[in-house]
Amino acid sequence: MCTLRRIPGALAVWLLAGGVFLTPGHSVWAAPTEAETEQIAVLEGNAPFAEKAAACRALVQSGTAAAVPALARLLDDEKLAHMARYALEPIPDPAVDAALRAALDRLDGRRLVGVIGSIGVRHDRAAVGALAKRLQDADGEVAQASARALGQIGAPAAVEALRAALPQATTDNRPALVEGLLRGAEALQATGNAGEQAQALALYDSLRLLPQAPHQFRAAALRGAILVRQDAGVPLLLEALRGTDGALIAAAARTAMELPGPAVVTALAAELGKLPADTQILVTSVLGRRRDPAALPALVALARTGAVPARVAAIRALGELGDASTALLLVELQKDAAPEVAQVAKETLATLAGPQVDAALMALLADPDAATRTRAIELLGQRRVLTAIPALLKTAEDADETVRTRAIKVLGELGGAEQFQALIGLLVGAPSAATMQAAEEALAAICVREARPAPGRVTIRQALYGKLPEGPSADVTAKVAALVAAGTFAIEATNGNFGDPAPGIPKTMRLEYAVDGTTEAKSVRENDTVTITAGAAPQALSEALCTALAKAAPAPRRALLRILRSARGPAALAAVRAALTDADAETRTEAVSVLCSWPTPAALESISQLAATAPEARTKILALRACFRLIPMQEAPDAAKLEAIARALALAERPEERMLALTALTAVPSPEALKAAAALLDDPKLKEEAAVAVLTIAAKTAPTPETVATVKRVQQSDASAATKKRAEDLLAELEKKPAK
């Protein structure tokens, strides 16, 4: 009969309303829900195995004391015993413990082992006596399960039973008894009770000194003995580190990570230099991960001297400490004779952060040793220390050429428009060819970097997508402007981006935009990508280069011409054109090379004139190659491009340039381009390249009788087998398409 007489009336009403009752022993018992009642009925009925197993799984979440009798009966079932225990273990009612204890006397074999395991999971102290008797069981699995369960229970009586059984244990049972003792010690330690913690310590000490115990158990006992003692356990930790037992050394190192307080770091740092190299590596790892500055002197000392692997570990630990004061040491160690030490010092220094490190590196720019100055420059560049730019400008005039050129290189990486004029001065007044080349590369790098488009520098003037120049199209200016504002400069000309204003018709996208006021226009075919690039470096940079060009001696003048190619823009191109008539022959030759390698079609008119009028074969060849490269890039109708290719092709005397003409024709696919490429099929030096070009163009154009005839001509020619097979495949595709 349930009772509510010993609790306040209000609480009694609340418990009754929730279906909760107090048993005569005052344990809380919840009335079973309808679902639980159904699951119990399944267990007690004749349901098949699968349904009963499913009911057990459901009771894991919802089971109460009401389900205990039905589940307890299943402990005898060979097939369902483990499922019953799975459901019983989480039910918070002493009836479960009583049921499990009762099962100890009637079960055997695997079912008994399972029940013993469940008793351990539930930490049932009332079962200690019964489990202690099983430690001598003839069934080894039962004895071992009992040992582990007693350890999980962790009561003083359970530990005492395990301790008493250990001397008589068989070889097979001994590991389980030791494991049980370790579990018991951990349970006693966790109680916080001073008396039980003292018991745990005594147990740990006995186990770590037990010669028959496996290494992993002795290591675990050592850990426990140290952690229970706290700071007083540091001498025990050091004793293990000084020994020769690898398992105990590793356990001591891991335990040093867990032990709180500074005492362990102080002790390890004092001991570090006395330990063998292998142990030093473990200890340095601990000191690095603990990140206690108290370890800094010991790690610095080991990083300087000792076995190479230990020095490498010490340097890595210094990186984990992250102390800026080690920057100078790490720079010094980069010159170490041991390559492993030098490399890890370099890597570690790159990871150190903070203005103190940057200041230490800048101070090294005045070091008497040129190699030290050079390394400091490299590190300042790697760390992108912009505050070092003034110091690097000064170092760019260093007496040592390696130091000087390295400083100029880093200025090219870090500098911008503000340093441009100073770098021009370094180029014009360069004392050596190497210094001049370094300044040239730095200036070109700044030109390219300053010319990169950014949302605020790009204005989209007009963007059209459709059948251009005449035919249905859509104005997509606003959409492209939104993409650019979001930082997108490579835009795909697709229906997915802009809709389909001309269904079934190949479309073109034409984009007109301005960067810093300089306008450019580009067109791409449907499904291609148009990339917005800055037209040129800022005008101020081009003007500075042109001003210097007018006054410079021939050698720096040639370098300035090459930089103008990176600067681009109208002023830069005009200066290069003017240099074609320079008084110095080498400068004129350089101007031709720069003009013919100009990156945009803006130079095409001048290059075409060179191709037509240049008396020197080298100039003519360079100009023709540039024509075939730039003609397809220009913003012009395809007919104009084809006409320009034809004019250049008529000037080409060598097969090498005529091959480039074929490549240019494939960039303007049309019936006219196909005809021009087919005209070269009879050239014995170009027949293979011409055949490939014909097939490439034909695949991109509408199938007409002329197209099919030209492809058949390739198929029937003496081109390579692969090319003829490609022609055969293309013919099959063309026959499937309606002719136009």
N, C-alpha and C positions, 0 to 999 in steps of 0.2 A: 504494500500500500504506500503510495507516495505521500509525502508530508510537506506542508508549507508553514508549519507552526513556528519555526524558528527564524523567519524572515519577515521584514515589514510588509504590511498589507499591500501597499502600492506596488512593491517589487513583485509580490506574489501575483497580482493581477497582470502585470506586464509579462511575466514568465508564462502564465496560463494562456494569455492572448497570443503569444508567439509559439505555442505548442511545446514549451520547455518545462520539464519537471525535475524535481530533485529526488534522487533515490534515497532509501533509508540510510545509506552510507554517505549521504550529502554530495554525491557526484552529480553533475548536471547531465541530464539525459534528454535528448531532443526527440520528439515524436517523429516517427518515420513519415516521409512524404509519400504521396501516392505513387510516384515513380519508384522510390526505394522499395515500397511494398511490392510492386510488380516485379522488381528485380529479385527480391527475396523469394517470391513465388516461383520464379524461373529456376532458382538454385535448388529449391526443395521439390520441384516436380520432376517430370521425366523428359525435360527438354534435351535436345541433342547437345553435343559438346560445344559447338560453335556458339550457341545461344547462351549457354552457361558462362563461357569464357567472356562473351560480350557483357554479360551482367556483372561479372567481376570487375571488368575494366570500368564500367559505369560507377560501381560502388567505390572505386578509388577516389572519385571526386565527391560523391554524395553519401557514402556509407556512414552509418551511426551505430550506436550500441545495438540497435534492433537487428542489424545484419550479422552480428557476431556469431550467434549460434549456427546459422546456415553456412557461413563461411568456415567456421571451425570444423564442421562435419566434412567439409571438402578436403581438409588436410590429410585425410586418409586416402583420398582419390589419387591414384598414380598419375592421371593425366591432368587433373585440375588443381593439384596441391600448390603448385607454384603460383597459379593465378589467384588462388584464395589468399595466400600470404601477401601477394601484391596488393590485394584489397584491404587486408587486415592491418598492415603496418601503419598507414596514416590515420586510422580511427583513434581519436583521443579518448579512449575509455579503458579503465583497468580490466574490463572483461576480456579484452584482447590478450593482455598479458597472462591472465589466468588460463585462457584457452590454449595459448602457446605452451605454457608450462605443463599443462595437463597432457599435451601431445608428446612431450618428451618421453613419457613412460610407455607409450604404445606404438611409437613409430621406430623405424630403423632405416638404414641405407640413405639414399638421396633425399627422401622426404624428411628424415630426421635432421640431416645436414641443413636442409632449407629452413626448418623451424628454428634451429640453433642460430642461423644467420639472422632471422627476423628478430629473435630475442635481443641479439646484439644491436641491431638497428634501433630498437625501442629502448635500449639502455635500462633493461628491467633488473634492478638490483635484487629483487626477490628471487631471481633465478640463479644467483651466484652459486649457491650450494649445489644445486642440481647440475650445473655446468661443470663445477669443479670435479665432480665424480666422473664426468665424461672425459676428463683429460687423460685417463689411463685406458680409455676404451680400446677394445681390440681392433675396431675399425679405425684405421688411421685418419680417414676423412672426417669422421665424427670428432675424434680427438683434436684435430687441427682446427675444425670449425669452432669447437668449444673454446680453444685458446684465443682465437681471434675475437669471438663474441665477448669473452671476459675482458679482453682489452678494451673493446668498445664501451662496455659498461663502465669501466674505469673506477669502480669503487675500491676503497682500500682493501676490503675483503677479497675482491676479484684479483687484485694485483698480488695479494699474499698467496692466493691459491696458485697462481701462475708461477710465482717465485719458488714455491715449495715443490712444484712438479718439474721444474727445469732440470735438476740434477739427474733424475731418473728417466728423462725423456729419451726416446729413440732418436736415431740420426734423422729419420724422416720427419719426426714431429718437432724436433728442436727449432727449425726456422719459424714455425707457426707460433710456438711459445714465446720466442724472442719478439716476434712481431706483436703478439698480444701484450707483452710487457711494455713495448714502446707505445702502443696505443693507450695502455693504462697510464703510463707516465704522462703522456700528453693530456689525457683527461684530467688527471690530478693537478697538473700544472695550470690548466685552464680554469679551475674553480676559483682561484684567487685566495683560497684559504691557506694561511701560512703553514699550518701543519701538513696539509696535503701537498703543498709545493715542496716542503722539505722531503716528503716521501718520494716525490717525483725526482728530485735531485739525486737522492741516494740510488734510485732505480737507474737513472741515466748513467751515473758513475759506474755502477756495477756492470751495466751492459756494454759500455764503451771499452771496458777492460776485459771483457769476456773473450778469451782467445778463440773459442769455437764458433762464435757468432759470425755470420757472413759480413763482408765489408760494408754492404749498404746499411745494415742495422747498426754497426759500430759507428758509421758516419752519422746516422740519424741520432744516435745516443749522444755523440759529441756535440752536435748542434743543440740538442735539448739541454745538456749540462751547461753549455756556455750561456744560452739565452735565459735560463733560470737564474744564473748567477749575475747576469747583466755586466756591469763594469768589472766586477770581481772575476768574471769569466775570461777576461782578456788574457791573463797569463796562460790559461789552458789553451786558448786559441793560438797564441804564439808557440806554445810547446808543440802543437800539431804541425804548424807551418815549418818548424825546424826539423821535423822528423823526415822519414823516408817513405812512409805509407801514402801512396798517391791518393787513395780514396779519402783518407783523413785530411790531407792537405787541401784537396778540392772542397771538402765539406767545411773546413775552417774558413776558406776564402768566401764561400757562399754565405756562411753565417756572419762574417764580418759585414756583409751588406745589410743584414737584418738588425744587427746590434745597434741600438740608438746611442746618441751622445758622442762627444768629441774624443773620449778616452781611447777608443779603438783606433781612430785615425792617428792620433799622436803616437800610440804604440807601434802601429804598422809602419809609419814613417821612420821611426827610430830604428826599426828592425830591417828595413828594406835593403840597405847596403850589405847586410850580413847574410842574406839568404842566397841559396843557389839560383842560377839564372832562370830555370823553369818556374820556380816558385815566385821569383821577382815579377815574372810576367803576369801571374795570377794576381799578385798583390797590387801591382800598378793598375790593373784593370779595376780592382775594387776602389782604389784611391781616386781614380778618374771619375768613376760613376758616383761616388759620394760627394764630389765637388767641394771638398773642404779645403780652404786655402792653407790650412796647417800642413798639408802634404806637399806644398809647393817646393820647399828647399830640398827635400829628399828626392822628388821626381827630377828636379833640375840636375842634381848631382848624378843620378843614374843616367840621365839623358846624355851627359858629357862623357862618362866612362862606364865600362862594363861590357858584357857580351852584347853583340849587335842586336839579337832578338829582344833582349831586355831593354836596350836603349830605344829601340823602335816602339816598344810598348809604353815606355815612359813618356816619349814625345807625344804619342796619341793621348795619353792621360792628361798631359799638359793642355792639349787642345780641349779636352772635356772640362778642365778647370776654367778655361777661357780667360786666364789672367793676362792682361795686356803687357805686364812687365816681362813676359817671356818672349816678346817679339824680337828683341835683339839677339837672344840666344838662338831662336829658330833661324834667323838670318845667318848667324854664324855656322850653325849646323848644316846649312845647305851646301857648305863647302867641305863637308866631312869626307874622309877618304872612303868610308863605307857607303856605297850607292844607296843601299836601303835606308840608311839614316838620312842622307841628303834628300831623298825623295819624300819620306814621310814628314820631314821638317818643312819642306815646301808645301805639301798638302795641308799640314796643320796650320801653318801661318795664314794660309788663305781662308781658314775657317774662323780665325780670331776676329772679333768685331770690336768696334768702339773707337772713338777719336784718339785715345791714347796710343793705340796700335798705329794709326795713321801718322800721328806725330812722331812716333819712334822711327817709322820708315822714312819720313821726310828728313829727319835728323841724319839718317845714313847717307843722304845725298852729298854730304860734306865729308864723308869718310875718306881717309887717304887711299884706301884700297879700291882700285877701279872695278874689280869684280863685285865688291860689296855695293858700290854705287849702282852698277848695272842691275844687280838683283833687286835692289830697292826700287829702281825705276819700274822693273817688270811687275813687282808686287803692287805698286801704286796703280799701275794700269789694270791689273787683274781685279783689284778692289774698287776700281773706278773712283778714285779719290779726287774729286774735282777741285778740292781746296789745294791740291798739290800743283795745279797748273802754273802759277807764278814761279814756283821753285823749279819746275821742269823746264820752263822757258830759259831760266838762267843756266840750268844744267845742259841745255841744248848747245851751249857754247863751250862745253868742257874740252879740256886739252886732249883727252883720250877719245879716239874716234868711235870705239864701241859704245862708250858711255853717251857720247854725243848723238849718234844715230839712234840708239835705243830711246833716248829722251824725246827725240823728234817723232819717232814712231808712236810713242804713247800720247804725245800731243795730238797726233792725227786721230787717235782713238777717243780722246777725252775732249779735245778742243772744239771750238765752233767759230762763228763769224768774228768773235772778239779777238781770237788769236790769229786770224787769217793774215793780217798785214805783217805781224811779227814773223810768221813762218815764211812769207814771201821774202822778207829780209834775210832769213837764214838760208834760203835757197840761192838768192842772188849773190850772197857773200860767202857761199860754202867753200871751205878750204880743201875739199876733196870730192871726188866723184861719188863716193859712198854717202857722204853727208848730203850732197845735192839730190841723190836718188831718194834718200829718206824723206827729205823735205818735199820732193815732188809727190811721193806716195801719200804723205800726210795731207797736203793741200787737196789732192784729188779725192781723198776719203772725206774731207770736210765738204767739198763741193757736192758729192753724192748724198751725204747725210743731210745737208741743208736743203737739198732739192726734193727730199721725200715729201709726198703729199700728206696733208693733215686736213681734217674736216674743216677747220677754219680758214684754210688757204685755198680750198677748191670751190669754184662756183660752177654749177651745171647750167649752161646757157640753153641748151636744147637737147632732148633725147627723143628720137622717133624709132618706132618698131613696126615693121610691116613690109609691104611690097614697095620697096624704094628703088629709084627716086619717084616713080609714079605708080599709083595703085593704092588700095586701102591700107591705111596705117593708123597707128595710135600715137598720140603725144604722151610719152611716159616720163617727161621731165621731172614731175613732182616725185614719182616713185624712185627714180634714180637719185634725186637730191636727198631723199630720206635715207637711202642706203648709204650714201657717202657721209651724211651727217652722223650715221651710226658707226662709221669707221670702215665701211666696206669699199674697197677700191678695185676689186676684180668682180665684174658683174656679168652674169651669164645671160645671153640673149635667148631666152626660152619663153614658150607660152606659159610655163608655170610661173614665171616672174611677171609677165606683162599681158597675159591673155592671148587670144588668137584673133587679131584684126583681119587676117587674110587666110581663112581656112583652106587647106589643101594647096597653098602656094608657098614655095620657099621664101623665107623672109630675111630681112636685113635689119640690123640695128645701127643707127648713126648717132654718134654722141659728140656734142661740141661742149667743151668745158674750158675753164681758165684756171691756172694756178698762179697766184700772185700777179694776176693781170695778164699773163701770157696765155693766149688762146691756142688750143689744139683741137683737132677733129679726128675722129676715128670711126671706121665702119667695120662691122664683123657680120658674118653670116649667122643664120639661126643655129642655135646650139653651140656656138663658139663663145668665147669669153673676151670681153673688152676690159683692158686694165688701164686704170687712170694712173698716169705717171706725171711727175712734175716735169714741165718743159725744160727747166734750167735751174741752176743755182740762183739765189737772189742776185739781182742786178749789181749790187754793191761789190760782190765778190768778183764778178766778171770784169767790172770796171777796174778793180784793183789789179787783176792779172794783166789786163790790157795796158795799163799805165806802166807796170813793171816791164812788160814786153818791149815797149818802145825804148827803154833805157838800158836794158840788160845786154851783157856780152853774149856772144854766140852760144856758148854751152848752156848757160841758164835760160837763154831765149828758147832753145829747143825744148827744154824741160817745161817751160811755161806754155808752149804750144800744146804739149801733151796734156797738161792740166786743163787747158781750155776745152778739150774734147769732153772732159768730165763735167765742166761747168755748163756747156751747151749754151743755148740762147743766141739771139741775133748778134749781139756785140761780140761774143766769143767767135762765132762763125765768120764774122767780117774780119776779125783780126787774123784768123787762119788764112782766109783768102788773100789778104794783103801780104802775108808772109810767103806766098808763092813766088813773089818777085824780089825776095830779100837779096841783099848784096852777097850774103854768105851762102855758098853752094850747099853745105850740109843742112843749113836752116831751110833752104828751099825744098830739099829732099824730105826733111822731117815734116814740113807743111803739107806736102803731097800725101804722106802716110797718114797724118792726122785727118786731113780732109776726107780721104778715101775710107777711113774707119769711123766717120761721123755716125753717131747712133740714130739720127733721124733723117727723114727725107728732105729736110730743109736744105741740105747740102747737095741735093741731086742735080740741080741745074748746073752748078759749077763742076761737079764730077762728070756730067755728060759732056760738057765742053772739053774737059781734059781728055776724055776717051776719044773724042773726035779730032783733037788738034795736037795732042802731046807728041813730040818727036821721039821721045825715049820709049823704048819697048816696056821697061819696068813701069813707068807712069801709066801707060795705056792699059797694061794688064791690071794694075791696081784699080784704075778707074772703072774698067768694065766689070770687074768683080763687085765693086761697090754698087754699080748700076743694077746689076741683077739682084743684089740684096735689098736695095732700097725701093726699087720701082713697085714691087707688090705692097710695100708699106705705105705708100703715099695715098692721100685722100683724093682719089680721082676716079672717074668712071672706068669700068673694065676695058672699054675700047681704047681709052687713052693709055692705060697701062700696057695693053698688048702692042700698041703702036710703038711705045717707048722700048719695049723688049725687042721688037723687030729691028728698030734702028740700032740698038746696041749689038744685037746678034749679027747684023751685017758687018759690024766692025771687028767681030771676034775672029781671030786667025788661028787660034789653038783649040784643040778639043776640050781642054780643061775649062775654058770660059764658056764654050757652047754647052757643056754639061750644066753649068750654072744657069744658063738660059732656060734649059729644060726644067730645072727646079723652079725657076720663077714662073714659068708657064703653068705648072701645076697649082700655083697659088692663085691663079686667075682662071678657074675652070670654065670653059665655054666652048662652043663649036669652033670659034676662031683659034683658041689656044690649042685645041685638039688638032686642027689642020696644021698649025705651025710646028707642033711636035712631030706629027706624022711625016712632015717634010724631011726630017732628019733620020728617018728609019733606014734610008739607003746609005747613010754615011757609015762606012765600015768601022770607024773608030767610036761611033756613038750608038750603034744599032741596039745594043742591050739597054743603055740608059734611055734612049728614045722610046723603046718599047714599054719600059716601066712607066715613063711619063705619060704615054698615050693611055695606058690602062688606068692610071691614077685619075687623069682628067675625065676619061669616059665614065668611070664609076660615079663621078660627081655631076654629070650632065644628063639631060633628058635623052631617052633612047630615040634616036632618029635613024633612018636608013644609013646616013653617012657615018654615024657613030658605030653602028653594027658592022659596016663594011671595014672601017678602020681597025676595029678589034679583031675581025677575021683575018685581016692582013697580018696582024701580029701573031695570031695563032698559026698561020701558015708560013711564017718566016723561020729563019734559022736562029732565033733567039734561044736562050737557055730553056731547059726542060721545065724549070719552075715557073718561068715567065709565061711559057706557052700554056701550062696548066692553069695559071691564073687567068689567062685570056679565055680559055675554055669555060671556066667557072663564071666569068663575067658575062660571056655570051648567054649562058643559061639564065642568068638573072635578067639580062636585057630582054630576052624573049618573053619573060613573064610580065613585063611592064608594057602598058599601052604606048605605042609609038606616037611621037609628036612631030 
